Amino acid sequence: MTNEELQAEIERLRQPDILDLEQVKRFCVWLDERRKLRKPGRAVGESGLGKTTASLFYTFKNRAAKTPNQNPIVPVLYIELTGSSCSPSLFFKTIIETLKFKVKGGNENQLRERAWYLIKQCKVEVMIVDEAHRLQFKTLPDVRDLFDKVKIVPILVGTSSRLDTLIAKDEQVAGRFASYYNFEKLLGANFKKTVKIWEQKILRLPKQSNLADNQEIITLLQEKTDGQIRLLDQILRDAAVKALESGINKIDKSVLENIEGDYLLVAS
């Protein structure tokens, strides 16, 4: 492998990928049911279990249709909340900007009216609100009104403890978002299956590593990732880069041990 080919492979490994994994498929089916029934819901799970990736995959499957000189048709709108605390004004600004329109300033009521207007103009059916645990308590009525008054299906996505604690403070919101999808850790046979998929579809090294068939490697990966798909992805990509750079062109236990020590989960 020439240096140019090596750098190209390393660059490829640094690019994000979204795979249609079994849990992603189940999540998409659940979202389709929410959409068909026109009922809101929440998707919860610990950090690193693929909630954002699965949400983006569903959004991509239902991506916007654009027509010249007309507003885009956005059946599924994905927004990601940032910062530690999302006020109503910031919530509406995020919606407007994600729909690719200018905010144009205004007070909270004006931002609300503009966001509602654009949601209707773009024919939004489902809105996925990622990092929803960042919402301020006073923003919850506006989330509820997306369903009650704007007639779209909001889906709240966030970490289990923080999101559930937040919506439990408002019984009307809690009742509307009672339906939930739980993202689970990778365990047992599912963990091995995921490692095999990663080797075949993401890593694609010149030589077969057969990681899923090596119980020592599986045990090592399970200990270091605690079933988190995000961490598994990071470790395997780092190991693949190191294998390429060393000229081995496959991942063995020695390669994995050289990089796995760089990852240590903080005890909760």
ABEGO torsion letter per residue (X at the ends): XBAAAAAAAAAAAABBBBBBBAAAAAAAAAAAAAAAAGBBBBBBEBBGAGAAAAAAAAAAAABBBBBBGBBBBBABBBBBBBEABBBAAAAAAAAAAAAGBBAGEEBAAAAAAAAAAAAAAAGBABBBBBGAAABBAAAAAAAAAAAAAAGBBBBBBBBAAAAAAAAAABAAAAAAAABBBBBBBBBEAAAAAAAAAAAAAAAGBABBAGAAABAAAAAAAAAAAGGBAAAAAAAAAAAAAAAAAAGAGBBBAAAAAAAAAABBBBBX
